[in-house]
Amino acid sequence: MPDYDRPVQEFGAYFRDQNERLVTDYFENLVKQSGVDEQINIQTVHEFNTLEEGESVVLKKLGRWKFALIACIGIATISGLALFGRYWFMLIPLTGSLAFIFSKVNKTISGLNQEVSKLTSVKEEKLQEAWDQVAPLNQLYNWGLAQKFFQETIPAIKFEPFMSTKTLLDLQETYGLSDAFNDCRSVLDTEAGHFRGNPFALTRYLTHWIGSKTYRGSIVIYWEREVENEQGDLVTIRESQVLRASLTKPYPQFGVRETLIYGHEAADQLTFTRQPSNLSGLEEGFINNMRKNKAMKNIENQARSQLQEGTGDLTVMANKEFETLFSATDRDNEVQFRMLFTPLAQQEMVNVLNDKTVGYGDDFRFLKCGGVTFIEPAHLSGLSFDSNPNIFKSFDIVRARSSFKEFHTGYFKALYFAFAPIFTIPLYLDHRSVPLANKATRDGEPSFWEHEAIANYIGYQEFQHPSAITQSLMKTKTGKTRDGRSVVTVTALSYKGVERVDYISVHGNDGYWHDVPVTWTEYLPVTNDSTIAVEVLSTDPSEEVPNSDTYRASISQFMSKYNQSEENIFLRKGLAATFLSR
């Protein structure tokens, strides 16, 4: 098996096909285990599609006849009005003819309505038949399959069933992940694990900041003035003008980002950042080479200035393409930077940045802060991290096979190339050598990141303040009741709106100043606290089929413990949650 240090080459030569085989074999084993007769389902789905097409044809025909009926009514109305009076005697035969036409049209429409009703009924029966046929397969999907296939393809990576407090404290206490990372952020989704003992966390989070919004208002002013007409007489004319004004006020904004966080002791005194470069992946040519040469000159000038001014020790690498494309010129420890980016690492990083055929090219931010590395790839946007089993359920086994394969191979590629910048660095491939921090001992306990994720999974609308008019940022705090039960307080941070009016003075063409009203909204923060219980149902949800006896027993026990019905229970991965107070 390849050793990951040539990520682009090894993905195309080995990992992609290996993952696809695992996914395909697993699905076929599920089909065999379920006992679903695929050929019978294919025939049922074909019959359903035929009925659906037939229904569509009849509906189109029905629409044309209804249009014809409306046209007849319109013609009759216009004709009646035209003949009424002088040609009234022609209304009798016209009325008879139209009555005959209306009866025929109505009869046809009635027949088509009956046909649609029959087709719809038969179609729904056929659809239910297809769902019943595939039900045994739909019951076998479970959480964590994407992670299962990923770690079977790359055994050095091990996923946790959920992000534990142990892993979060390890990143914070051992490697220096700052508590400030969670400021003004709420975790929407997270996966965590270890690569050769080194912790990582993949997280999607909602971030919040105060931006600005421009509001506009206008009024129309009128005035009169005297002018001389062509005859030389003074006449009064009336003129008008639209006066416009604007003002900018604070406005709460929200956005979603994805980050891969990796903890490793290598080069733990080094900090730098890099942004995607618009020079990556360019074909050879005079203009593109000139752009790269100009960028390289800028880096060389920066290094020369730092040396002369004594403000840094930036030294240009021999691999100028790496220096140009990666462009981490704010690095603060040249020795450790070169320890990380050996000649092999530089070349492989260039391959990752330039490749848009196998991978995604240069679409990521790379930030290193001591022992923590942050990779923020744009291609993770929209990727479902937890592979909720409900997304694979279908009445069509052929479609289910296709979507199952498409999701899991897509997940593997997306996550693989999120790790690719890490794989290029030989030191990052080393096994962990530092011990756990003393605080990082709470294994098997979900971290507050998972609490935020399950609160967001329930939906911020369930937690937000009744006066809120914006999205809510969810933050959590864990505590215990007197009987030892774990409870989570969810605080929904949002804003209510108060309408305000400011008057802006604008000078008009009439020679006077006028107050133009501009209506704007003042956003005032509001919070609402709710309490939920969150407990672990399974420490290995990838092995728990949602409808298995063991899993159902765990759910029943949770329901009984909190005296809740099943519709009030929220399940995500191996965790269950329910409201205690709102």
Protein Blocks (a to p, Z undefined) as FASTA:
>chain_A
ZZhlammlmmmmmmmmmmmmmmmmmmmmmmmmnopafklmmmmmmmmmmmmmmmmmmmmm
mmmmmmmmmmmmmmmmmmmmmmgojlmmmmmmmmmmmmmmmmmmmmmmmmmmmmmmmmmm
mmmmmmmmmmmmmmmmmmmgcehklmmmmmmmmmmbccdfbdcfklmmmmmmmnopafkl
mgoiacfbdcdddeehiacdddddddddddddddddddddddddddddfkopacdddddd
dddddddddddddddddddddddfehplbccdddddfkgoiacdfklmmmmmmmmmmmmm
mmmmmmmnopaccdcdfblmlmmmnopakbcbfklmmmmmgfklmmmmmmmmmpcklmno
jabccddehjaccdddfklgopafklpaklmgcfbfklmmmmmmmmmmmmmmmmmmmmmm
mmmpmklmpccfbdcdfklmcghiacfklmmmmmmmnopklmmcfkbcbdcddddddddd
fkopacdddddddddddddddddddddfkopacddddddddddddddddddddddfbfcl
klmcfkbmklmmmmmmmmmmnopafklpccehjbccddfbZZ
